Amino acid sequence: MSEVIFSFILVFSLIGALALGVWVSVALFLTGIVGILLFSNAPLSNVLATNVWSSSSEWSLAALPLFIWMGEILFRSRIAGDLFNGLAPWMRRLPGGLSHVGIVASGIFAAVSGSSAATCATVAKVTLPELKRRGYDEKLTIGTIAGSGTLGLLIPPSIIMIVYGVAADVSITRLFVAGIIPGLLMIALFMSFVAIWSILNPSKVPQKDPAISFIQKIKASGSLIPVTLLIIGIMGSIYLGIASPTDSAAVGVVLSLMLVWLYGDLNWQSFKAGLFSAMLTSSMIAFILAGAAFLTVAMGYSNIPMLLAQWITELGLNHYALIAVLALFFVVMGCFLDGISIVVLTTSILLPSIQAAGIDPLWFGLFLVLVVEMAQITPPVGLNLFVLQGMTGKHIWYLSLATLPFFLMLLLGVILITVFPEIVMFLPKMMYS
């Protein structure tokens, strides 16, 4: 009985710290300290030092700052402008016209970024002013960019996949491979919604641009060659077994620097700004991971993981009911925590229950990424909403309503991979069986 009481104390310590606005990483460390003092006689300083070191010295984590830096380098270049110019001729005749450009551009930039916020900000920087100038519906445009910006988490290389792979001891390369088909699926769902909305609301869609010849389209697509080569260089090195995800991140940084230098966008100021921003983001993630590892040890002493696994097992939920409960749980958490925090807080606790229910940890990783994507566009802590609020000056609730249809598309994506798990598992089985 005392274990249950102490467990509630531990959980409410964490919730209380977060509710007071304490940094997530600091809240994790403070709660871990409470847990060690309540449930263990182990020397606090030794446990803290050992776990912070072990959680920070994982070789796989070296890819994080490199992929983040790569995204920052590209964010400060004209890559987004070239993406728009290269894709626009192919999209102008579709229902919805150039509204589709932001979706496809987000999918392409996600393949060289790994960050949802970086993808959203980079594509919005060029797409929003251009579509506004052409008279496209503002709410649809904002929703499209916020929703498709989440593809930065799903389409490899993905920062959050690296974090999950380390936390759950799942192959990062297999996670990257598993994310390809779901990523393409979400692009198709987003574009389908835009097309259907445009057909139903013709008065809110500008007239289609005049048709251009196929040769002109091919010439315009020349601006996509550099970023295409960058994607091939990064992902090809992983899938061909030439480089690990960590090594490919270093390759991506070098190629990005070369590309931006050739474009003439690389100078000392942009180099410093990108490096400094990448350092801040990487430090934040590393601090959260270290705090989560420390809290995991404290929870191990408290038997919370065992009690939670036992409680879920005793509920007697079938496979689909368990997935529905977990999806609701993660979406609610996403209203208050960022995606990295959700992954590191829940993975070690829930994974035993997930495996006991017969759910593949690889599939669960992609499921978790999708529901975290939903959290990126839910108030009050939707990171993509914050990015667009800063760029548009719109109220957070206006942005939330604009992104609601894309939230529902992500929900549909979760349903589809649950009903048809081969959407996730097909490529990893084919490539690694």
N, C-alpha and C positions, 0 to 999 in steps of 0.2 A: 504493500500500500504506500509506503514511504517513497518507493521508486516512482510511482505514478505521480505523487504530489511534487517530488523534485523535478520530474520531467515537465510538468506543467509550469513550474517556476522557470525552468530553462527556456521553454517556448515563449512564455510571456515576457521574459527578459529581452529576448530578441525582438519580439513584436513591439514592445514598449520603446526600445532604443530606436527602432526604425520609425515609429510613430512620432518620436520627438525630433526627427530630422537628423539624427546622427548618421554620419557616413556609413554606408553599408559595410565596408571593410572594418571600420572601428567597432560597429555593432557586433560583427562576427567575433572579433577578438574578445570583446567584453563579455559576451555570452559564453564563449569558450572558457574564459577565466572563472566565471560563476560555476560552470559545469564541473571543472576540475576541482574546485574547492568543495563542491557539494558531494561529488561522487567518488573522489579518489584521494588517496594519501600521497600520490606521486608528487615529486618536487615540481612546482609550477614552471620555474625557469627552464628546467631541463626539457619538459614536455613541449614548452613553447619554442625553444630554440631548435629542437630536433625536428618538429613538424614544419616550422617555417622554412628550414633549410631543405628538407626533403621535398616539400611541395614546390619550391622555387628552382630546384636543380634538375627538373625533368627536361631532357634534351628536346622533347617534342615542343615544349613551350618556346623554344628559340624562334620558331616560325611566327609566333604572334607579333612581336615588334617589327619583324621584317615585312610581313604582309600589311600591317598597319602603316608602316613607312611608305610602302609602295603606293597605297591608296592616297596618302597625303601628297606624294610627288605628282601623281596624275591629277589630283584635285586642283593643283596649281598650274595646270597646263591647259592647252586648247583642245585636249582630247574630246571633251564633251561637245564642243562646237563642231568638231569633225564628225562625231557620231551623228549629230542631228543632220548635218548636210549630206552625209552619205546614206542615211536611212530615209530621209524625207521623200525622195523621188519614188521609192517603192511603196510608200504608205499612202500617198495622196489619193489614190483611187479607191481605197477600202472604205466601208461605211465607218464614219468617224474620222476619216482623213488622218491628219497629222497628230491626232490624239494618241495614235498607236506608237508614235516615235518614242515617247517617253518610256513606254513599257519595254520595247525592244532595246532601247539604249540602256535602260537599267539592267536588263538581262546581260548585255554585253559587258557593261562596266563592272557588274557584280563578279564576272569571271576574272577580273584583274584587281579586285579591291578586297573582298572578304568582309566588308563592313557595310551594314545597312545605312547608317547615318552618312557615311562618305558617299555611297551610291546615290542616296536621296539628294544630298546637297549638290553634288556635281552635276547630275542631270537637271535638277531644278534651276541651277544657275543659268543654263542656256535655254531650256525648254519653256519655262514659265513666261519670260518676256516675249519670246517669239510667238507662242500660241495666243497670248493676250493681244499682241499686235494684230494677229490675223482674225481675231474675233471669236475664238473658241470659248465655250462655256467655262467660266472660271472655276466653278465648283467641281465639274468633271475633271478639269485639268489638274487641280490640286489633289483631288482624290486619286487620280491615276498615278501621279508622281509619288505620293506618299505610300500607296499600296505597292506599286512595283519597286519602290526603293527597298522594300523588305527582302527582295530577291538577293540582296547582298549577303544575307545569312544562309540562303539555301543553295545557291549556285556556287560550286567550289571554285577557288579556295575560300573557305569560310572560317572566320575567326572562332565563331561559336562552336563549329564542329570540332575544331582543335581542342577547345576547352572541354567539350563533352567527351571526346576520345580519351583525353588524359584522365578525366574524372572517373569514367566508366571502364577504362582499360579496353577500349575498342579501337581497332585499327583505323587510323586517321585516313589512310589511303582508301580503305573500303568505304568509309563514310563519304569521302569526296566522290567516289564513283557512284554511290547510292543516291547522291543528291542531283545527278544530272537529269534523269527522267522526271522526278517531281518538279525540278526547276522549269523544265520545258512545259510541263503540265500547267503550272501556275501562270506562265506567260500566255498560254493558250486560253486559259480561263479569263484572265484579265482582258485580253483582246476581244474575246467573245462578248463579255459584258459591254465593253465600249461600243462594239458594233451593234448589238441589240438596242442599247440605249439610244444610239444615234438614229437608228431606223424608227424608233418609237417617238423621238423628239427631233424631227427634221428642222423645225424652226430655230433650234438652238445650235445647229451645226452650220458653219460657213459653207458656201458653195465650193465644190471641189475645184482644185487648181487645174489649169489646162493640162491635157495629156502631153507627155514628152516621149520621145522615141526611146527604144530599148538601148541604143548606143549612148544616148545622153545619160540614161540611168547607170550604165556600166561606168562611164567616165566619172560620174558623181561618187560612185562606190569606191573609187580609188582612195578617198580619204579614210576608208575603213581598213586599209591594208596594214598600217602600223599597229593598230590595236589588235587586229587579228593575229599578226605575227607574235605579239606579246602573249596573247592567250595560248597560242600553239606552243610557244617556248616554255611557258609555265606548266600548263596542264599536260602537254605532251611528254615532258621530262618525268612527270609522275607516273602517268599511265603506261609509259614504255619501260618503266623500271630503271630509268637512267638516274633519277634523283628521288630522294625521299621528300615528303612535304616540306621539311625544314630546309633541305638543300634547294628545292625549287623556289622557296621564298627568297633566298639569296640571289638566285638567278633572276627572279622577277624584279628585285630592286635594281640590279645592275642594268637590265634591259630597260627599265623605266627611266633611269637616269640618262641612259644613252638616247632614248627616244625623245625625252623632254629637251635634252641638249640639242639634238638635231632640229627640233622644232623652234629652237631659239628662246624657249621659255625658262631655261635654267640659269639662274644667277645666284649670287651669294645670299641675297635676301630670301629668295624663295627656298633655297636649300636649307638655310637655317630655320625658317618658319616651319617647313615640313618636318624636319628632324625634331624640333622642339615639341611640336604637336604630337608626333608619334611617341615621343618619350613620355609625355603626360598621360596619354591614353594607355600605353603599355604598363606604366607604373600603377595606374589605377586598377587595371585588370590583375596584375601580379599581386597587388595588395589584397584584393578580394579573394583570389585563389588561396593565398596563404592563410587568410582568416577563416575561409571555409574548411581548409584542411585541419586547422586547429580545432574548430567547432566540431568537425566530424569525430575527432578523438574524444572530445568531451561527451558527445552524444553516445559514443560507443560505451563509455563508462556508465552512462545513464540507462542503457538498454532501450533507448527510444527507437532506434531502427528495428530492433527485434519486436518491440511492442506494436509499432506501426505495421510491420509486415504481418504480425499475427492478427491485428485488427482487420486489415484488408482481406486476409485469407478467410477470417471468420464471417465476413460479410457474404461470402458465397456468391460473389458477382461472376457472371459469365464474362467471356473475353470482351465483348462489345460494351457491356455495362461498365466494366472497369476502365476501358478507354474513354468512355463518355465522362465518367467521374473525374478522371485525371485531366481531360481536356478542360472541363469547367474549373478545376482547381488551378491549373496553370494560367488560364485566362484571368481569373480573379487575382492571382499573384502578380500578373503582368500589369494590373492597374496601379500597383504600388512599387514594383521593383523592375530594374532593367534586366535584359535577357541574360547577361553573364551571371548576375546574382542568382537568378532563378535556377540556372543550370547547376551552379556549384552548390547551392543550398539544398537541392532536392535529389540530385543524382545518387549520391552514396546512400541516402536514406531509403529511396524508393526502389533502387535497382534489385535488391533481394526479392521484394514482392513482385516486381515485374517478371523476373526470371521464374519465380515460383508459379506464376500464372501462365507460363509457357510462351511469353512474348520475347522475341529475339531482341537483344540489346542494340543491334545494328538498326533494325526497323524502328525501335523506340527512339533512337537518336534522331532520326529524320522526323518522326512524329513530334518530338520535343522542339525541334527547330521550327516546324510549321506553327505550333502554338505560340512559340516565342515571337515569331513573325507577327502573329495577331496582336501580341502585347506591344509591339512597336507602334501600333496605330490606335491604342486604346488610352483614353485619358484616365488619370491625370499625369501619368509618367510615360506616355508614348514618345519615345525618342525622336521618331520621324516627325511627329507633330510639333515638337519643339524646334526642330530644324526648319520646318516650313513656317512656323510662327515668326521666327527671326527673319525670314526672307520675305514674307508677305505682309506681316503686321496684323494678320487676321486673328480673331479670338480663338482660343483652343477648342471651344465647342463648335464653332463654325467648321473648323478643320476636321473635327471628329465626325460631324454629319457628312462631310464631303467624302471621307474615307470609309464610311459604313458599308457601302456596297462591296468594297474590296476586302473588308473584314469578312463579309459573308462569303466571298470567293475563296478566301483562305480556309474558312470553315468547311466549305465544300471540298477543298483539297484534302483536308484532314479526313473527311468522310470517305473520299475515294481511296486514299491509301490504306484506310482501315478495312474497307470492304474488299479491295483488291491489293493486298500487300505486295504482290509481284511488281507493282509500279516501283517500289523501293528496292526489292530484292533481286530483280531480274539481272541487272548489270553486274552486281557483285558476284552472283552465282556463276554467271557466264564467264567472267574474267578470272575468278579465283577458285573455281571448282576443280 
